[in-house]
Amino acid sequence: MKARLFRWLTTNYNPKPESRPFLERLEQKEIAGIRVSVAVLSDRESIECLGIRLARQGMQAVWIEIDNQSDHGQRLDRYSIDASYYTPLEAASVNHFSVGRRFLSFGILGWFFLVLLPLLPAKIISARLANRRMSAVFRQLALPGGVILAGEQRCGLIYTRLDEGLKTMLFRFVSDADVATVSFALEVPGLLLRPVAQDSEHGETTEVELEDLIRWSVEQPRCTSGKSGRREGDPLNLIVVGKRDLVRQCFGSRWDDAEAVNWATSLKTARAFLLESVYRYSPVSPLFYEGRMQDLALQRARASINERVHLRLWKTTMRVQGDTVWIGQVSRDIGVRFTIKTWNLTTHRIDPDVDESRDYVVDSLAAGGHLGKIALVPGCDRTDSGSPRKNLTGDPYFTDGRRALLVLCAQGGRAESLVCSEHHGEQGI
């Protein structure tokens, strides 16, 4: 009873800096004799380790271990990791307790708490003590700055902006002799995502050459469908070659995961819709290919949930040199309209020029140097703006009837147009 009363009368701050379950998820890479290990703290882990919920302030802690086995001292360029990173004391200050601010936030209702004013000094004093300890903990766990000498090891946290689902980071090491870079694309626990089906769930895989893949494209449905498969949805205008980890790395920070649909994410979506605010991880409606819902859904959010570019990808049984072949659909939401074809009587209105959305994906990947080979291949069936087709919710669209075939590569690649036979009408982009 006394303990409960004490917690109620004071500001409580109970971090556990020694609690580091995220170390089990460390991913390691090595470049030019520098070994780098990285893990991103989930919201739950930041509460336990740092004693505070960083996500509430749009922040995220990243644990970094560096082992410099090169012959030169190395300086980590923190700007390359996140241009808007927080210093340890800045991160602590943003999260400091403020009893006065909380009291004022009640506005006129604050007058009802005047009877508690005698308790205010204890709250203020304990808050100041908690804030001092918070600053000390944030500094204690921070990655030390300065030059990392040859043979030296360092570890600690860097405080960055919040990313959920996947966090992509570029590490840049500068020495007297050279500049070395290495990138990470790390899964962040917390988002509710649909699990990607295993290969065995789709049947036996088939290894093919790119020319075979082009012919295979012609044989695929021109559009997605509804669950029953009787009505056509948006056109299947992408073919992507690359393992899932590479796909996520290539799309990286430019694209966010779309959460699975449940009551919680539906409420978030409704709130964002009513307030016309952004929801970076808003779910996308299910579409179907060969009777299956999309395996992976990504999006580029804008200032409002009503405007975004979103794409869906389905794993296929095709493989090119062991890499997964995905077939996909991308379109651009440009507004909201009423419809009787959905349970909530509203739907996103897509840009009718779906080829522009397809080319946007190409440009997005090319800008990051992630395209090894590109081509436009047939498969969607042409329809012009004068006689557009319609998707499941009645939105009109037109297309030149081609899919973008994209072979992904690690960062720094230069796109090469595929040279294809004129028989199938393919062309490089």
PADREN-566607 format. One record per residue: residue in three letters; x negated, y, z of N, C-alpha, C in turn. Coordinates in steps of 0.001 Angstrom, whole numbers, plus 500000, padded with zeros to 6 digits. Example, Ala and Ser with C-alpha at 12.3 -4.5 7.8 and 13.67 -1.06 7.14 Angstrom:
BEGIN
ALA486810494310507800487700495500507800486800496700507800;SER487150497750507080486330498940507140487100500030507870;
END
This chain:
BEGIN
MET499176498799500000500000500000500000499137501257500000;LYS498090501234500851497192502389500926496485502608499590;ALA496096501494498952495399501600497661496310502217496616;ARG497578501826496595498529502382495637498732503881495889;LEU498860504250497174499042505654497524497829506473497106;PHE496636505913497311495406506619496935495346506844495433;ARG495720505814494645495719505943493192496719506995492735;TRP497839507102493438498874508065493068498462509492493389;LEU497708509663494483497319510995494928496073511518494225;THR495335510658493548494074511067492935494063510718491450;THR493013511184490769492788510840489366491845509651489320;ASN492281508587488704491525507336488722490788507129487409;TYR489528506757487522488701506471486354487822505277486700;ASN488072504145486059487389502906486413486785502223485192;PRO485710502767484635485070502126483481484276500894483906;LYS484029500017482965483193498839483193482138498783482085;PRO481084499614482199480086499695481130479410498367480823;GLU479402497468481797478753496171481583479645495205480810;SER480925495544480616481850494678479878481691494945478386;ARG481176493963477660480891494164476235481300492942475392;PRO482584492616475361483027491469474554482806491681473064;PHE482676492925472641482474493221471216481144492696470693;LEU480213492373471605478921491850471166479072490504470460;GLU480184489809470724480424488524470053480729488714468568;ARG481062489948468156481403490213466760480281490938466016;LEU479109491004466594478018491723465950477746491175464550;GLU477671492071463579477251491702462229475873492289461985;GLN475006491495461360473599491883461256473154491930459795;LYS472367492944459481471743493053458168470318493563458355;GLU469482493302457343468091493738457425467692494425456125;ILE466980495524456256466518496284455108465147496879455422;ALA464168496602454573462811497173454694462216496962456082;GLY462441495771456651461879495461457958462661496017459133;ILE463834496603458877464679497158459946465901496263460104;ARG466058495662461262467210494803461522468276495630462244;VAL469487495660461661470583496463462212471749495540462545;SER472256495643463765473421494875464202474496495846464658;VAL475734495608464222476809496585464444478095495878464840;ALA478857496498465738480214496063466079481040497299466400;VAL482313497268466023483221498382466301484118498003467461;LEU484219498876468453485059498602469609486531498776469249;SER487340497829469675488787497988469522489280498961470579;ASP490527499363470457491107500286471434491085499675472833;ARG491412498391472918491421497709474215490015497660474819;GLU489022497423473982487641497332474471487112498687474925;SER487529499761474263487091501090474702487700501434476059;ILE488934501011476296489570501255477595488810500526478698;GLU488422499279478428487740498487479452486314498972479683;CYS485569499207478599484162499559478721483959501010479150;LEU484661501931478475484472503362478732485492503942479694;GLY486521503150479999487515503612480958488516504586480406;ILE488538504747479072489428505718478473489859505225477093;ARG491041505633476664491548505225475354491106506247474308;LEU490010505952473634489464506880472650490426507135471491;ALA491181506104471091492059506223469922493088507328470105;ARG493452507616471338494435508663471594493942510017471104;GLN492620510195471091492008511432470618491453511295469197;GLY491823510194468520491350509993467151489878509652467077;MET489362508983468110487941508642468176487746507136468231;GLN486519506706467948486191505280467941484700505117468238;ALA484391504166469098483001503899469467482446502744468637;VAL481212502894468185480529501869467393479239501482468113;TRP479090500198468417477875499703469078476836499359468010;ILE475622499860468196474561499678467215473290499175467907;GLU472682498150467341471381497654467801470400497748466637;ILE469239498336466885468226498533465843466907497930466306;ASP466350497075465473465046496460465733464127496864464583;ASN463211497790464864462331498322463823461058497492463730;GLN461050496564462794459869495724462573459080496195461345;SER459375497403460880458594497951459770457287498531460298;ASP456461499029459408455168499596459795455240501088460061;HIS456453501654460030456584503096460177457672503430461195;GLY457559504594461791458639505097462623459841505434461753;GLN461036505181462279462257505380461508463207506305462266;ARG463827507216461525464855508081462114466196507737461495;LEU467171507419462338468511507097461867469266508390461568;ASP469745508522460349470536509677459942471984509429460362;ARG472388509995461469473733509755461997474807510373461102;TYR474454511421460375475403512058459467475875511070458408;SER475001510161457989475379509182456966476414508195457495;ILE476420507957458799477393507036459406478768507696459463;ASP478796508935459931480042509692460011479676511170460098;ALA480053511910459071479710513332459043480368514106460175;SER481403513528460802482117514202461894481927513475463221;TYR480773512837463403480547512096464644480507513054465840;TYR480751512489467031480755513258468267479477512968469055;THR478913513995469670477823513749470608478413513104471862;PRO477597512441472690478146511782473891478899512728474810;LEU478319513913475073478984514843475986480210515481475345;GLU480178515656474029481352516170473334482483515156473390;ALA482154513882473150483170512825473198483777512734474593;ALA482934512843475613483443512795476985484328513999477269;SER483883515178476821484647516399477081486037516336476461;VAL486117515801475238487422515681474576488372514815475383;ASN487821513838476117488650512886476863488760513205478353;HIS488174514314478786488238514662480205489670514843480692;PHE489880514511481974491175514718482618491371516209482884;SER492586516702482680492919518095482971494268518142483669;VAL494226518245484995495462518251485777496288519482485455;GLY495634520651485334496353521881485047497076521819483719;ARG496398521259482689497017521161481378498228520226481422;ARG498098519141482170499236518230482286500419518906482973;PHE500117519674484008501183520348484746501892521360483852;LEU501094522140483090501675523153482209502463522530481072;SER502081521301480672502766520657479553504219520337479876;PHE504539520305481195505925520050481580506811521277481326;GLY506195522448481151506958523666480895507872523989482063;ILE509121524270481747510076524667482776510340523548483783;LEU510142522284483314510351521161484241509298521152485343;GLY508190521867485113507140521907486136507624522467487458;TRP508663523335487410509182523897488655509754522823489583;PHE510187521710489014510738520637489849509645519911490628;PHE508375520140490224507274519458490886506554520370491876;LEU507161521557492167506513522484493087506313521878494469;VAL507200520945494841507070520316496166505802519490496265;LEU505219519162495100504001518348495103502739519201495055;LEU502908520529495062501746521412494967500696521154496043;PRO501083520811497285500043520533498291499107519385497901;LEU499573518512496979498743517386496559497813517758495416;LEU498041518956494842497296519352493654495789519450493885;PRO495320519996495009493871520073495221493179518712495152;ALA493808517683495733493207516349495695493128515840494266;LYS494175516123493481494169515713492080493061516420491307;ILE492918517726491528491928518506490793490512518080491148;ILE490262517895492437488914517495492882488553516118492348;SER489492515172492438489206513810491955489051513804490436;ALA489786514697489726489647514781488276488256515277487903;ARG487756516262488622486408516768488344485358515694488582;LEU485533514933489655484588513845489929484657512775488842;ALA485891512468488403486057511471487336485435511960486039;ASN485595513250485755485021513806484521483498513769484541;ARG482910514043485702481450513948485809480974512522485555;ARG481703511575486124481309510180485921481507509778484461;MET482595510253483843482845509942482442481699510444481576;SER481262511668481803480154512216481022478898511375481213;ALA478665510941482458477482510121482739477562508772482022;VAL478756508150482021478934506849481367478761506986479859;PHE479351508013479264479229508216477821477768508426477416;ARG477013509161478229475593509372477941474788508089478157;GLN475124507367479225474407506128479545474516505097478425;LEU475701505004477801475930503992476778475567504468475371;ALA475247505756475212474989506298473880473669505786473306;LEU473633505640471981472405505265471288471416506422471382;PRO470206506191471925469225507276472041468837507827470675;GLY468565509118470624468161509752469381466652509739469211;GLY466191510466468198464753510559467956464227509441467083;VAL462925509474466845462265508492465988462161507146466695;ILE462498506083465973462378504714466490461014504202466037;LEU460109504034466955458739503673466624458661502255466074;ALA457608501968465324457379500611464804457315499624465959;GLY458073498534465862458131497526466918459107497839468025;GLU459776498987467973460698499393469040462107498906468757;GLN462850498635469831464254498244469742465109499249470500;ARG466266499567469938467203500477470605468621499981470416;CYS469473500318471372470884499955471245471738500983471971;GLY472987501073471579473910501995472226475072502336471322;LEU475909503247471788477133503625471085476950504929470321;ILE477614505011469176477823506269468470479327506489468427;TYR479746507726468697481165508052468792481617508686467475;THR482527508003466776482930508387465426484431508667465369;ARG484884509070464179486316509213463945486976507839463898;LEU488271507815464157489027506562464231489312505988462859;ASP489006504713462680489425503930461519489963502607462039;GLU491097502174461514491674500893461911491649499932460727;GLY491739498649461030491749497650459956490347497337459482;LEU489715498303458818488357498119458314487605499435458469;LYS486375499340458924485530500537459061484289500341458204;THR484052501256457292482874501193456433481890502267456872;MET480614501892456925479571502807457379478310502600456552;LEU477621503697456310476335503669455621475257504093456613;PHE474248503248456782473125503553457667471934503979456807;ARG471407505143457094470290505697456319469108505904457268;PHE468000505230456978466791505341457792465730506099457006;VAL465176507111457632464187507965456978462845507804457677;SER461796507530456895460437507417457426459491508250456572;ASP458234508309456957457243509032456165457029508379454807;ALA457301507079454732457003506339453507458197506202452566;ASP459423506145453127460556505792452268461866506153452949;VAL462962505981452203464326506098452731465030504772452454;ALA465549504127453493466223502831453354467683502983453768;THR468589502359453010470011502419453337470602501021453372;VAL471565500831454245472299499573454324473725499900454741;SER474696499227454143476097499524454422476768498359455130;PHE477794498684455918478592497696456631480069497958456356;ALA480840496882456260482295496953456215482799495991457286;LEU483267496536458408483566495741459591485059495720459897;GLU485566494544460205486947494406460638487091494978462047;VAL488156495747462255488439496325463562489699495667464118;PRO489619494974465261490811494331465816491879495358466164;GLY493139494967465999494214495848466434495363495952465454;LEU495067496098464158496144496194463175496809494839462974;LEU498110494872462739498851493643462444498833493433460936;LEU497982492505460486497835492253459053498280490833458726;ARG498781490651457518499127489310457070497842488523456849;PRO497769487282457368496575486476457113496460486116455644;VAL495231486153455123495010485765453731495020484241453642;ALA495800483723452720495925482273452575494593481646452171;GLN494362480451452651493160479704452266493317479152450855;ASP492176478879450234492199478369448865493041477105448744;SER492965476250449774493675474970449726495193475152449651;GLU495688476327450097497122476576450088497626476884448686;HIS496726477252447789497127477605446433496837476494445429;GLY496230475435445874495881474356444961494390474357444645;GLU493994473421443838492580473261443492492098474441442654;THR490912474954442992490368476094442270489765475661440937;THR489733476609439990489207476344438652488134477369438322;GLU486950476894437977485848477784437597485976478126436115;VAL485952479426435785486117479857434407485085480922434066;GLU484909481158432773484094482265432299484994483490432106;LEU484384484655431960485173485867431800486066485814430560;GLU485562485245429470486386485121428261487618484270428536;ASP487457483196429338488608482369429708489595483170430549;LEU489058484025431422489905484832432299490746485813431485;ILE490182486315430420490921487232429554492093486507428895;ARG491852485282428421492951484506427831493979484140428891;TRP493503483848430098494405483504431214495335484680431512;SER494828485908431406495640487091431694496885487144430819;VAL496746486768429555497875486825428616498985485871429041;GLU498614484784429718499579483759430095500321484088431395;GLN499873485128432135500482485463433415501734486307433235;PRO502633486305434233503834487155434145503435488616433973;ARG504245489360433275503910490765433065504182491606434314;CYS505054491102435206505473491886436374505529491024437630;THR505534491690438760505887491042440015507388490751439973;SER507886490167441047509319489877441102509814490030442522;GLY511136489920442681511706489822444007511510488409444548;LYS511961488178445760511745486875446391512386485746445601;SER513539486005445000514228484950444249513544484667442920;GLY512756485632442430512068485459441163512918485766439953;ARG514158486206440171515062486426439039514946487827438451;ARG514464488800439253514391490174438770512949490652438789;GLU512602491466437802511240491971437694511013493179438596;GLY509777493241439124509376494385439924508391495253439151;ASP507361495743439832506352496586439193505389495731438372;PRO504761496309437337503883495523436458502601495083437155;LEU502143493891436810500858493380437294499771493965436397;ASN499135495038436859498231495783435985496767495753436406;LEU496404494806437291495015494680437730494591493218437781;ILE493327492955437451492673491684437759491336492051438396;VAL491096491562439598489897491915440353489109490651440662;VAL487814490683440415486944489531440669485994489882441799;GLY486090489135442910485212489368444051485775488712445295;LYS484912488229446155485354487633447418486037488699448274;ARG486880488251449220487682489189450005486814490226450710;ASP485714489799451337484847490745452044484305491802451095;LEU483975491392449869483465492344448895484571493290448445;VAL485782492758448276486914493605447904487106494702448943;ARG487131494337450218487343495324451281486186496300451362;GLN484961495787451166483800496671451210483835497677450053;CYS484220497208448877484213498084447707485282499170447808;PHE486457498812448285487482499833448444487165500726449634;GLY486594500112450689485993500848451787486854501923452408;SER486192503039452791486880504105453516487879504849452653;ARG487822504640451344488764505340450473490173504730450542;TRP490265503476451000491545502781451052491733502183452442;ASP492975502199452918493300501631454229494171500392454067;ASP494082499487455058494972498329455086496404498769455340;ALA497340498041454805498754498241455105499167497187456126;GLU499750497616457222500160496679458265501335495830457798;ALA501467494686458456502615493826458173503891494477458703;VAL505023494069458158506307494655458557506819493959459815;ASN507065494744460864507775494259462055508483495461462679;TRP509097495267463830509858496366464424508958497545464776;ALA507770497251465312506871498330465723506407499167464535;THR505979498488463458505511499235462293506671499914461570;SER507858499330461643509022499970461043509374501258461776;LEU509247501249463109509503502465463886508464503538463578;LYS507194503130463440506152504089463064506449504710461704;THR506875503852460777507204504339459440508375505314459489;ALA509411504972460258510586505845460367510198507191460971;ARG509356507165461994508927508420462629508132509277461649;ALA507225508636460899506434509382459917507328509951458812;PHE508350509178458430509281509634457399510079510847457872;LEU510588510779459102511411511874459622510589513136459854;LEU509339512964460290508481514112460580507653514531459375;GLU507760513767458285506966514003457074505475514086457420;SER505045513144458245503651513097458675502945511916458035;VAL501646511818458248500864510745457647500897509507458544;TYR500925508349457936500784507059458636499867506242457741;ARG498577506268458058497558505700457176497773504224456880;TYR498416503513457800498512502053457686499954501593457492;SER500767502464456940502180502150456741502359500887455904;PRO503276499989456294503506498756455519504006499059454113;VAL503770498136453210504352498218451877505389497103451761;SER506387497337450955507440496345450784506879495108450085;PRO507432493937450362506928492714449743507326492597448280;LEU506382492254447442506637491837446067506051490442445901;PHE506442489749444832506095488335444719505471488012443366;TYR504488487115443424503840486562442236503775485053442437;GLU504320484313441521504407482852441643505059482455442966;GLY506075483209443375506823482895444592506128483276445876;ARG504994483965445807504225484321446999504174485837447190;MET504318486254448463504127487647448809502644488005448671;GLN502346489284448490500964489734448342500092489245449493;ASP498855488878449174497893488443450193497178489622450843;LEU497029490699450109496293491856450610496972493116450088;ALA497218494073450985497843495336450593496989496489451104;LEU496652497413450207495823498565450532496504499832450038;GLN496096500981450616496724502227450212495805503418450455;ARG496057504475449684495432505780449889496520506732450347;ALA496486507088451624497525507955452170497230509412451856;ARG498311510203451750498192511648451611498748512309452872;ALA499061513599452792499512514331453978500863513841454486;SER501655513214453620502973512725454001503084511258453624;ILE503847510513454411504053509097454116504799508912452801;ASN505476509978452341506236509897451099505352509909449866;GLU504059510191450047503144510297448918501893509462449204;ARG501666508453448391500504507594448583500296506753447327;VAL499090506238447200498792505246446167498646503914446894;HIS499375502903446451499254501608447139499099500484446123;LEU498318499486446513498122498335445633498304497038446411;ARG498702496019445671498896494685446229498035493720445433;LEU497427492758446136496587491763445475497019490362445895;TRP497028489444444929497334488039445179496116487199444800;LYS495715486298445683494650485349445350495152484352444319;THR494286484008443390494632482986442409493692481805442575;THR493919480757441808493044479586441858491840479738440939;MET491772480843440196490656481065439279489411481541440036;ARG488247481116439568486967481571440116486029481885438963;VAL485258482956439128484217483318438165482892483319438916;GLN482032482350438618480763482172439321480973482116440836;GLY482025481425441229482329481238442646483094482362443290;ASP483284483482442589483992484627443160485495484510442928;THR486268484942443914487724484884443854488263485807442768;VAL489272485332442063489994486165441100491336486546441720;TRP491591487843441767492847488367442288493638488988441130;ILE494953488835441169495805489580440243496581490583441090;GLY496767491802440553497322492823441419498207493830440720;GLN498767494702441527499687495738441080499372497010441847;VAL499308498132441142499072499423441791500040500446441226;SER500571501292442085501452502376441655501308503521442641;ARG501851504663442266501713505871443078503098506322443549;ASP503289506422444880504522506977445428504470508492445332;ILE505531509109444784505543510563444625506761511200445296;GLY507527510419446037508677510982446725509595509890447248;VAL510713510305447790511696509375448352513060509694447747;ARG513851508657447506515203508866446994516144507855447632;PHE517449508130447532518460507219448047518738506115447028;THR519070504937447542519410503811446684520267502828447473;ILE521129502098446781521931501070447442521259499707447319;LYS520047499690446774519350498425446544518438498024447693;THR518367498834448751517583498486449917518450498589451161;TRP518067497870452214518886497828453426518974499182454126;ASN517911500012453999517928501306454670518364502452453754;LEU518829502117452542519390503080451580518379504104451075;THR517106503905451329516072504799450798514941503964450214;THR514224504547449281513062503875448706512084504930448206;HIS510824504546448087509846505440447490510076505509445978;ARG509899506673445426509990506870443981508572506847443417;ILE508327505996442434506977505868441900506782506784440692;ASP505520507146440452505166507871439240505406506931438054;PRO506220507330437080506511506422435955505264506038435156;ASP504230506881435167503012506598434414502113505668435247;VAL502424504376435245501681503431436079500256503212435565;ASP499987503536434303498617503417433792497691504402434491;GLU498214505560434881497401506528435605496970505952436950;SER497863505234437619497519504614438897496447503540438703;ARG496588502761437637495573501749437300494217502399437077;ASP494189503487436312492919504168436035492358504829437288;TYR493243505223438203492800505808439476491976504789440270;VAL492424503536440266491667502488440952490290502329440310;VAL490262502329438980488986502209438269488052503343438672;ASP488552504571438664487724505728439000487271505692440454;SER488154505238441339487814505161442759486657504197442997;LEU486699503034442353485633502052442515484353502504441814;ALA484496503128440661483317503600439938482595504687440721;ALA483355505546441406482747506625442178481861506085443298;GLY482210504902443815481396504286444862480324503358444327;GLY480196503254442991479194502374442402479488500905442617;HIS480780500542442623481162499167442954481686498378441760;LEU481522498877440535481996498160439361480824497574438593;GLY480846496242438436479817495588437637480222495494436183;LYS481452495079435931481987494966434570483430495435434583;ILE483840496097433520485220496569433414485725496371431995;ALA487023496147431850487649496028430541489145496202430695;LEU489801496594429623491254496576429569491666495344428778;VAL492543494531429381492962493286428746494486493263428670;PRO495061492542427725496525492513427587497185491733428711;GLY498499491956428884499221491171429876500496491783430395;CYS500649493117430333501823493757430930502961494002429959;ASP502717493930428682503689494258427634503950495763427596;ARG503722496329426447503831497772426268505281498234426328;THR505497499408426916506784500092426850506508501576426981;ASP507171502401426173506844503822426171507836504613427009;SER507555505909427151508361506766428015509777506956427481;GLY509963506719426165511292506859425596512220505719425947;SER511675504547426221512488503386426605511795502651427753;PRO511716503270428926510978502683430048511679501449430618;ARG510873500572431232511444499478432020511696499982433438;LYS512398499186434235512686499580435611512232498481436573;ASN511803498909437765511375497949438770512565497507439622;LEU512296496806440712513369496233441532514334497275442074;THR513817498454442407514674499480443002515172500488441969;GLY514960500202440690515514501038439640514644502180439175;ASP513405502254439649512511503314439195512022503004437782;PRO512093503970436860511582503734435511510056503837435477;TYR509435503101434564507989503221434374507659502872432927;PHE506513503367432464506033503019431127504552502687431210;THR504043501899430251502677501406430293502195501052428895;ASP500874501088428709500298500659427428500192499144427338;GLY500597498427428416500661496967428381499372496265428725;ARG498379497020429245497092496380429532496784496388431020;ARG495978495397431410495490495289432779494023495694432836;ALA493626496267433962492213496560434175491557495334434790;LEU490594494755434096489812493628434602488542494198435226;LEU488397494034436526487323494667437277486487493613437985;VAL485200493523437638484267492632438325483486493480439315;LEU483678493218440607483089494052441648481629493692441893;CYS480898494663442429479502494432442812479217495269444039;ALA478084495002444682477685495774445847477400497207445423;GLN477298498107446402477135499524446108475892499781445268;GLY476030500709444327474895501077443494474940500477442114;GLY475963499645441826476074499039440509476498500034439454;ARG476195499726438205476616500567437088477553499757436207;ALA478724500310435958479755499569435242479343499277433810;GLU479577498031433405479301497608432029480607497177431394;SER480940497771430246482169497397429545482023496024428935;LEU483054495204429118483037493874428526483284493979427029;VAL482536493238426257482738493179424813483593491967424519;CYS484805492193424034485766491110423861486201491022422407;SER486741489889422045487167489673420678488390490512420337;GLU488508490968419105489635491774418695490909490950418584;HIS490758489634418574491933488762418440492913488999419563;HIS492375489245420769493251489427421924493548490894422187;GLY492912491794421431493212493214421599492584493826422829;GLU491488493245423367490872493803424569489904494909424181;GLN489631495773425118488651496808424892488009497201426207;GLY486807497722426121486175498261427316486846499555427719;ILE486679499904428972487269501144429469486281502272429257;
END
